[in-house]
């Protein structure tokens, strides 16, 4: 079984969900790059840098996993943000004293996220409404101040892909205490029902993209068409297998 690969200088970890309890206690920046986001790394330097400097990069994209197998004969396991959060929420049910800090895109989602996490039995859930960040000049002193005061065990960046990873790296560089920053984006909304109804079976069958497309075609059709750029990127890139 392949352990890790390096694609465009990004080190992806082929992690087994059965070892979740071992890697969830690690500190640092965890990212889950989607296919369209990976297809954009040549154009978005800030995003690319944040992915390269992450501590754990997961195989979130089923499309990426399939392309690796077809064109490079490299077999890895998909580990989506949905699957990660499902395991993470089970972990929190057993560790109810953990502090969770959510960075949310709007008030509606923020209320849903807080209600959901409180229902898991957590006592210390904190929420922050993210401003409209400029990824080329991202800073948020107010957010840093709040996080330093709370000192959460986990930070959930529930904002859009492309920005959340840049924000995650900003937090990693500026926080002086160890914490775990989870860039799972909108995946929490699958559980709060604020987004398309994806379940474990749909995720396992690599059909999450189709459900999103059905429920929000105007947003996702363009995004997925752009993601097709990933095909030539993989074909013409040298991908290294490492331990």
SETORDREN-461865 format. One record per residue (C-alpha): residue number from 1; x, y, z; chain; residue in three letters. Coordinates in pm, 1 decimal. Example, Ala and Ser with C-alpha at 12.3 -4.5 7.8 and 13.67 -1.06 7.14 Angstrom:
// residues 2
pos/px/py/pz/unit/code
1/1230.0/-450.0/780.0/A/ala $
2/1367.0/-106.0/714.0/A/ser $
***
This chain:
// residues 243
pos/px/py/pz/unit/code
1/0.0/0.0/0.0/A/unk $
2/129.9/343.3/-100.8/A/unk $
3/192.0/554.6/209.1/A/unk $
4/247.4/901.1/66.1/A/unk $
5/282.8/1072.2/-269.2/A/unk $
6/430.1/1404.3/-373.6/A/unk $
7/234.8/1588.0/-643.5/A/unk $
8/351.0/1936.1/-742.5/A/unk $
9/564.7/1943.7/-423.8/A/unk $
10/254.5/1874.5/-211.6/A/unk $
11/288.2/1573.6/18.2/A/unk $
12/-36.6/1378.2/37.3/A/unk $
13/-80.8/1125.7/318.7/A/unk $
14/-255.3/796.7/243.4/A/unk $
15/-417.7/757.5/583.8/A/unk $
16/-631.5/469.3/706.4/A/unk $
17/-951.0/570.6/884.7/A/unk $
18/-889.2/288.4/1134.1/A/unk $
19/-594.6/492.5/1267.0/A/unk $
20/-806.7/803.3/1322.5/A/unk $
21/-750.6/810.8/1698.7/A/unk $
22/-375.1/826.0/1636.5/A/unk $
23/-361.3/1117.3/1396.3/A/unk $
24/-644.5/1327.3/1543.6/A/unk $
25/-425.8/1395.6/1848.6/A/unk $
26/-155.4/1546.1/1627.0/A/unk $
27/-134.8/1923.7/1614.9/A/unk $
28/-106.6/2139.1/1307.4/A/unk $
29/-284.3/2226.4/984.4/A/unk $
30/-503.8/1957.4/821.4/A/unk $
31/-627.6/2027.4/466.1/A/unk $
32/-865.9/1848.1/230.0/A/unk $
33/-811.0/1991.9/-120.2/A/unk $
34/-1095.5/1935.5/-366.6/A/unk $
35/-1029.8/1852.1/-731.5/A/unk $
36/-1116.9/2198.2/-871.9/A/unk $
37/-896.2/2360.9/-608.1/A/unk $
38/-601.6/2136.9/-699.9/A/unk $
39/-657.5/2227.3/-1064.0/A/unk $
40/-606.3/2591.6/-965.3/A/unk $
41/-273.4/2564.1/-780.5/A/unk $
42/-76.8/2702.9/-1075.7/A/unk $
43/-282.7/3023.9/-1061.9/A/unk $
44/-333.3/3075.2/-688.8/A/unk $
45/7.8/3107.1/-524.6/A/unk $
46/-127.9/3171.9/-175.3/A/unk $
47/-350.3/2865.2/-187.4/A/unk $
48/-67.4/2652.4/-326.5/A/unk $
49/169.0/2768.3/-52.3/A/unk $
50/-84.5/2689.5/220.2/A/unk $
51/-135.0/2334.9/89.0/A/unk $
52/239.8/2274.3/63.0/A/unk $
53/296.1/2389.2/421.0/A/unk $
54/11.0/2190.7/574.6/A/unk $
55/96.5/1917.0/824.2/A/unk $
56/-152.1/1664.5/683.9/A/unk $
57/-292.5/1671.4/329.8/A/unk $
58/-578.2/1426.1/276.5/A/unk $
59/-701.7/1259.4/-42.1/A/unk $
60/-1036.2/1438.2/-30.3/A/unk $
61/-1098.9/1435.2/-404.9/A/unk $
62/-1235.9/1112.2/-550.6/A/unk $
63/-1157.0/1250.1/-897.3/A/unk $
64/-791.7/1294.2/-801.0/A/unk $
65/-778.3/939.9/-658.7/A/unk $
66/-927.8/793.4/-979.2/A/unk $
67/-689.9/988.4/-1204.4/A/unk $
68/-388.3/868.8/-1004.8/A/unk $
69/-497.5/509.9/-1060.3/A/unk $
70/-577.5/549.2/-1431.3/A/unk $
71/-277.2/750.9/-1545.1/A/unk $
72/-6.2/665.5/-1289.2/A/unk $
73/-119.8/324.8/-1160.2/A/unk $
74/-97.1/461.6/-805.8/A/unk $
75/-357.4/323.7/-568.3/A/unk $
76/-454.7/536.1/-268.7/A/unk $
77/-762.2/554.6/-45.8/A/unk $
78/-997.1/849.7/-61.4/A/unk $
79/-1034.8/1019.8/276.6/A/unk $
80/-1292.7/1291.6/229.2/A/unk $
81/-1372.8/1581.3/456.4/A/unk $
82/-1713.1/1418.6/507.8/A/unk $
83/-1558.9/1092.1/629.7/A/unk $
84/-1312.1/1279.8/848.5/A/unk $
85/-1584.4/1484.9/1016.5/A/unk $
86/-1800.1/1178.5/1071.5/A/unk $
87/-1512.8/1020.0/1264.6/A/unk $
88/-1427.2/1350.6/1430.5/A/unk $
89/-1779.3/1397.0/1564.0/A/unk $
90/-1775.0/1043.1/1703.2/A/unk $
91/-1445.0/1132.7/1870.5/A/unk $
92/-1595.5/1448.3/2022.2/A/unk $
93/-1886.3/1250.3/2167.9/A/unk $
94/-1626.5/1059.3/2369.8/A/unk $
95/-1420.5/1369.8/2449.2/A/unk $
96/-1681.9/1626.2/2547.8/A/unk $
97/-1439.2/1849.7/2735.2/A/unk $
98/-1260.0/1951.6/2416.6/A/unk $
99/-1289.8/2314.5/2305.9/A/unk $
100/-1398.9/2369.7/1944.9/A/unk $
101/-1372.0/2706.5/1769.1/A/unk $
102/-1573.1/2746.7/1447.3/A/unk $
103/-1501.3/3004.9/1179.2/A/unk $
104/-1827.7/3034.4/986.6/A/unk $
105/-1936.4/3196.5/657.8/A/unk $
106/-2267.1/3347.5/776.5/A/unk $
107/-2498.8/3376.4/1076.0/A/unk $
108/-2740.3/3103.8/961.3/A/unk $
109/-2466.3/2843.8/924.7/A/unk $
110/-2301.6/2961.7/1245.1/A/unk $
111/-2618.6/2896.7/1445.0/A/unk $
112/-2661.2/2555.1/1280.4/A/unk $
113/-2300.5/2458.8/1351.0/A/unk $
114/-2320.0/2562.6/1714.9/A/unk $
115/-2649.0/2378.9/1767.7/A/unk $
116/-2509.3/2063.3/1605.9/A/unk $
117/-2188.9/2062.4/1812.1/A/unk $
118/-2375.3/2136.0/2134.4/A/unk $
119/-2599.8/1837.6/2061.3/A/unk $
120/-2289.2/1618.3/2058.2/A/unk $
121/-2252.8/1704.5/2425.2/A/unk $
122/-1978.9/1966.3/2394.2/A/unk $
123/-1985.2/2239.9/2654.9/A/unk $
124/-1730.5/2475.7/2501.6/A/unk $
125/-1818.1/2571.0/2144.2/A/unk $
126/-1713.1/2910.0/2008.7/A/unk $
127/-1820.3/3068.9/1679.7/A/unk $
128/-1679.4/3353.6/1473.2/A/unk $
129/-1828.3/3507.6/1158.7/A/unk $
130/-1554.9/3538.0/898.3/A/unk $
131/-1525.1/3862.7/702.2/A/unk $
132/-1473.0/3854.1/326.0/A/unk $
133/-1100.6/3776.8/327.4/A/unk $
134/-860.2/3891.8/57.8/A/unk $
135/-634.3/3588.1/20.3/A/unk $
136/-352.3/3800.5/-122.3/A/unk $
137/-344.7/4009.8/195.0/A/unk $
138/-512.5/3800.3/461.2/A/unk $
139/-499.2/3907.5/823.5/A/unk $
140/-750.5/3911.3/1108.9/A/unk $
141/-621.9/4044.2/1440.3/A/unk $
142/-963.9/4017.4/1603.2/A/unk $
143/-980.4/3646.4/1522.6/A/unk $
144/-627.4/3589.0/1652.0/A/unk $
145/-710.4/3766.9/1975.6/A/unk $
146/-1022.6/3556.8/2033.8/A/unk $
147/-846.5/3228.9/1961.2/A/unk $
148/-552.3/3317.1/2185.8/A/unk $
149/-798.3/3390.8/2464.9/A/unk $
150/-999.4/3068.4/2420.9/A/unk $
151/-706.8/2836.3/2333.9/A/unk $
152/-926.9/2576.3/2161.2/A/unk $
153/-822.3/2216.8/2100.5/A/unk $
154/-965.8/2232.7/1749.2/A/unk $
155/-1034.7/2511.2/1500.6/A/unk $
156/-1287.0/2436.6/1224.5/A/unk $
157/-1260.2/2665.0/921.5/A/unk $
158/-1607.0/2626.8/771.8/A/unk $
159/-1558.6/2880.1/491.8/A/unk $
160/-1500.9/2823.9/121.7/A/unk $
161/-1212.2/2632.4/-28.7/A/unk $
162/-924.6/2845.4/-151.3/A/unk $
163/-960.1/3090.5/137.5/A/unk $
164/-984.5/2858.9/436.8/A/unk $
165/-645.7/2699.1/370.2/A/unk $
166/-477.7/3040.0/344.2/A/unk $
167/-651.3/3138.3/668.3/A/unk $
168/-539.2/2811.3/825.3/A/unk $
169/-175.2/2879.8/742.5/A/unk $
170/-210.3/3235.5/874.9/A/unk $
171/-337.6/3096.8/1205.8/A/unk $
172/-66.6/2832.9/1220.3/A/unk $
173/204.9/3095.6/1177.3/A/unk $
174/59.3/3344.1/1425.9/A/unk $
175/-70.9/3129.5/1711.6/A/unk $
176/185.6/3061.6/1982.9/A/unk $
177/17.8/2751.9/2125.4/A/unk $
178/-39.1/2407.5/1975.8/A/unk $
179/-381.0/2340.1/1828.2/A/unk $
180/-535.0/2148.5/1537.5/A/unk $
181/-670.4/2351.1/1245.3/A/unk $
182/-918.7/2154.5/1034.1/A/unk $
183/-984.0/2299.2/688.4/A/unk $
184/-1291.5/2091.9/608.1/A/unk $
185/-1480.1/2385.5/458.6/A/unk $
186/-1851.6/2339.5/406.8/A/unk $
187/-1845.2/1967.8/491.6/A/unk $
188/-2001.6/2031.4/832.4/A/unk $
189/-2313.9/2147.8/646.0/A/unk $
190/-2374.3/1790.9/526.9/A/unk $
191/-2437.9/1705.8/891.8/A/unk $
192/-2638.3/2017.0/981.0/A/unk $
193/-2847.4/1972.7/661.0/A/unk $
194/-2761.0/2321.1/538.4/A/unk $
195/-2605.2/2169.7/226.9/A/unk $
196/-2688.7/1888.1/-19.1/A/unk $
197/-2788.2/1564.2/161.8/A/unk $
198/-2473.5/1352.3/138.8/A/unk $
199/-2441.2/1034.1/343.1/A/unk $
200/-2173.6/768.7/398.0/A/unk $
201/-2288.0/555.7/100.7/A/unk $
202/-2284.3/847.8/-143.0/A/unk $
203/-1939.2/943.8/-16.7/A/unk $
204/-1806.1/587.5/-51.5/A/unk $
205/-1939.5/565.4/-408.9/A/unk $
206/-1762.7/892.0/-504.0/A/unk $
207/-2099.1/1053.2/-589.1/A/unk $
208/-2079.4/1361.5/-369.6/A/unk $
209/-2004.3/1575.9/-675.1/A/unk $
210/-2325.8/1461.3/-845.8/A/unk $
211/-2546.9/1542.2/-547.4/A/unk $
212/-2390.5/1888.0/-518.1/A/unk $
213/-2443.7/1942.6/-890.7/A/unk $
214/-2810.7/1844.7/-868.6/A/unk $
215/-2878.6/2072.1/-572.7/A/unk $
216/-2675.0/2371.0/-691.1/A/unk $
217/-2598.8/2340.8/-1064.9/A/unk $
218/-2514.6/2707.6/-1122.4/A/unk $
219/-2229.8/2698.7/-871.8/A/unk $
220/-2090.7/2350.9/-921.1/A/unk $
221/-2118.2/2301.4/-1300.5/A/unk $
222/-1858.7/2570.8/-1367.8/A/unk $
223/-1643.1/2451.8/-1078.7/A/unk $
224/-1634.9/2090.2/-1194.7/A/unk $
225/-1569.7/2182.3/-1557.1/A/unk $
226/-1270.3/2380.6/-1439.4/A/unk $
227/-1159.6/2079.2/-1236.3/A/unk $
228/-1104.3/1885.2/-1560.3/A/unk $
229/-773.3/2073.1/-1587.9/A/unk $
230/-650.3/1824.1/-1331.3/A/unk $
231/-635.1/1553.8/-1602.0/A/unk $
232/-341.2/1696.8/-1803.5/A/unk $
233/-175.4/1813.1/-1481.7/A/unk $
234/-156.9/1453.8/-1359.2/A/unk $
235/-67.4/1307.9/-1698.2/A/unk $
236/230.8/1539.4/-1745.4/A/unk $
237/346.9/1564.8/-1384.2/A/unk $
238/608.4/1345.8/-1222.2/A/unk $
239/448.7/1198.9/-911.5/A/unk $
240/679.4/1056.9/-648.9/A/unk $
241/588.0/777.0/-407.8/A/unk $
242/749.7/820.4/-66.4/A/unk $
243/736.5/654.9/274.8/A/unk $
***
